[in-house]
Amino acid sequence: MAGDHSKKASGSIPSMETSGDSLTDETVVVVLGASGDLAKKKTFPALFALFAQGLLPKDTHIVGYARTKMDEEEFHKRETQYIKGDEEKIKQFKEISTYISGQYDEDSGFQELLKHVEKLEGDRETRNRLFYMALPPSVFTPVARGLKKNVYSKKGINRIIIEKPFGKDLESCREMMTELKAEWAENETYRIDHYLGKEMVKNMLVMRFGNVFFDASFNKNFVSNVQITFKEPFGTEGRGGYFDEFGIIRDVCQNHLMQTLSVLAMERPVSFSAEDIRDEKVKVLRCIPPIAKEDVLLGQYVAEGDKPGYLDDDTVPKDSVCPTFAAMTLWVNNPRWEGVPFIMKAGKALNESKVEVRVQFKDATQGIFTDIPRNELVMRIQPSEAVYLKMNSKLPGFATRAVPTELDLTYKKRFTDANIPQAYEALILDAFKGDHSNFVRDDELDVAWKIFTPILHWIDGKGDGAAPKPEPYPYGSRGPKQIDEFTSKYGYKRSGQE
């Protein structure tokens, strides 16, 4: 049954309006930071997947640019290190890929890049260029400036994709955005948060607004609380120096989980066009006040068995109070959600790998029921995408006994023949199409930082008083021992494993 239905479309959604022209042919893709982990693990595999499916523009050339000096053979080895697929396709992919090394803060490097790009373009009339910045934020501004000054095409479309983090607080974000906007127009800029490319996050819009019963029940009259959870079963693994500069809130909550919250809580957009969707996301974010100290629980993992603690990482300062776990409650002060706590939880070195949204509904009316579990709608973003609705049903037999059960939509079981694209594949394809729907707009960034900056300054010791000391929790646990007390304070009732 699942296989049959997965091949049929019972309804259709108008295609997203694009905010620019679609790049269909003659495009050069420049990946800056081509020797780094992000490019190797995410950018190049995503470009290859699009290439293998015939989804890249015709006559595309891929150029890697980084400071590392290496020959073409070494570059191809790095480029395809994490790529699996047909050997012939990989060979063809290498053939359209070249590499050039240069500095990020000198015109000479970008001028050499321009010569290389122009050589690839030959006598093309149209010269479309897409720049992907797989770079640390410290060089975003000089690179954006260098590209605009030296490599910007006067005879075609230019687009620039920027990776997070977009600053460390409201002030640094505004400074970065001002500098970037001085060089690149908003419609040329694609700020990537890969959670917006995840299938289940994109499905939230359809689920909410395409199902009357969900849309009608998503409000303060029916919902007790909402939890957005991010769990990783590993620690910093030698990357603690980088992590310590940002912490779990900047690394995960302010961007990935906040984007998820805005899609979940937004009002119905006028259409599926990029600007209509982003308008509604900004509106709901503006209803969220800055996070209060009393609504926060911080943790830092410690050694357990043969697993080292955060402070055992040689790259981490020994007196660091950087949180590796954070639970915080946000409030949406609008008519739909007023009084409903949105509990955001994120942590490293926990008991499992999971990202999910859990909408817990209010208790069923007492009387004929004395102790019956609450209904819950759970949307698992990763791993193994799924939606399930926890509901109560009569146990078959002579006795009238209610038992909790689930309506289960596990993607692997239901959509047996469907190919679920990786988030980076979907987003890079959107950038080629000129579709901004799943990218972060400048005013969206600004309002998100307003919500988090006061609490981040408190954690960094920039507010009144000393920085808070995070609660220790053992590697591989569910987090600090206070976590259940924290969530129950906001009305969450835990049943079974979660």
C-alpha positions, 0 to 999 in steps of 0.5 A: 500500500505504501509503495503504491501511494508514494508514486501518486500525487494527490495534491500539488503545490504551485512551484516556488516563485524565484527571486531571480533568473534561473541559471540553466547553462554556462555557469562557473561555480567557485568554491572558496575554502575548497581544501577545508572540511566543509567543502570536502564533506558537504559542498562537493558531495552535494554538487556531485549529487546534482551533477549525477542527476543532471540537475546542474546547469549545462556547461557548468565548470567547478573551480576550487579556490583556497590558500593551500597549494596543491596540484590538480591530482591532489585537489581531485583526490580531496574533492572526491574523498567523501563522494560515493557513486558511479566511477564514470560519473566521478571521472566526469565530475573531475573533468569539469573541476579545476583548482587554483590557490590564492590568498583571501585578502589580496587582490592578486589571488582574485585576479588570478582566479578571474583569469582562470574563470575567463579561460574556462568561459572562453568566448561565452556571451553570458558569464554566470558565476556562483560563489560558494563561501565554505569559509570561516566567518573571519574572512567572509568580508574580505573575500566578499569584497575581493570577489566583487572587486575582481571576479564579479561578472559584468555579462551575466548573473552573480550569486554568493552563498554564505555559510553560518555563523553570521556573527557572534551577537547582534552587533557583530552580525549587523557589522558583518551584514553592513559590510557584505551589503555594501558589496552584494545586493540582497537578491544576490546573497544566499545565507545558508542554514542547512536545516532549511533544506531538510525534508522534514523542516520543509514538510512542516509548511505542508503539514500545518497548512495542508491539514485542517485538523493540524492548523486548527489545533496549533494554538494555545487552546490545544497545545500545552508545550512544544519541544525542539530537541537536538542531540549528538552522541559525540563530544568535540573530538579535538575541535574544542578550540573552535567550539569553545569560541561559539558554544552550543547556543551559537552553534545550534540554537540561534540558527538551526533550531530557531529556523525550525521554530519560526517555520513551525510557529509562523502564520499561513503565508499568502503564497509559497513565494520566497518573500511571503514565507520569509515575511511570516517567519520574521513576523513570528520572530518579532513576537519573541522577547529576549530569553530570560535567565530563569528560562535557561539550564546550561550544562557541560559534559564530564568524563564517563568510563573511557569517554573524555570530558569537555575540559579533557580536550587539549584544545579547550581552556582548562577553566572554560565555562562554555556550555555544551548543553543548553535548554531554554524556553522561548515565548511567542507573544501573539494571539495564537501562541501566547502562554505556550512554552517553546522549549529548545534543547541542544547538547553534545555527548548525549545518549543518542543522535536525534533532532525532533520537534515534539508538540504536546497537547493539553490533557484530555478532560478528566471524569471518565478518564483518570490517568490517560497520556497526552496526545503528541505530534512528533516530527523527527528531522533526523535520522530516519525522517518520520511523523507520528501522532501519539493517540489513545485507543481502546485495547481490543477485548472485553474490558474498556481499557485505553492504551497509548498507540501511534499513527506512524508515518516513517518515510522509509516505510511509506515512501519506499521509492522516494529519493530524499535529497540531502539538505545541501543538494536542495539548497544549492539547487535553490540557489541555481534557481534563484529561489530564496525561500529556504535561505535566511533574509537579513532582517530575519537574522537581525531579529533572531540575534535580538532574542539571543544576544542578552543571554549570550552576553550573560554566559560570556560574562559581559552582563551584570555579575559573573558568567554562569557555571554550567551543570556537569553531566556524564558523557552519554547521558540525557544531559544535566540531572535537572533536565526533567525538573526543568521541562516539567516546570513548563508543563511537559509530561514525560511518558516512556522514552524521549 
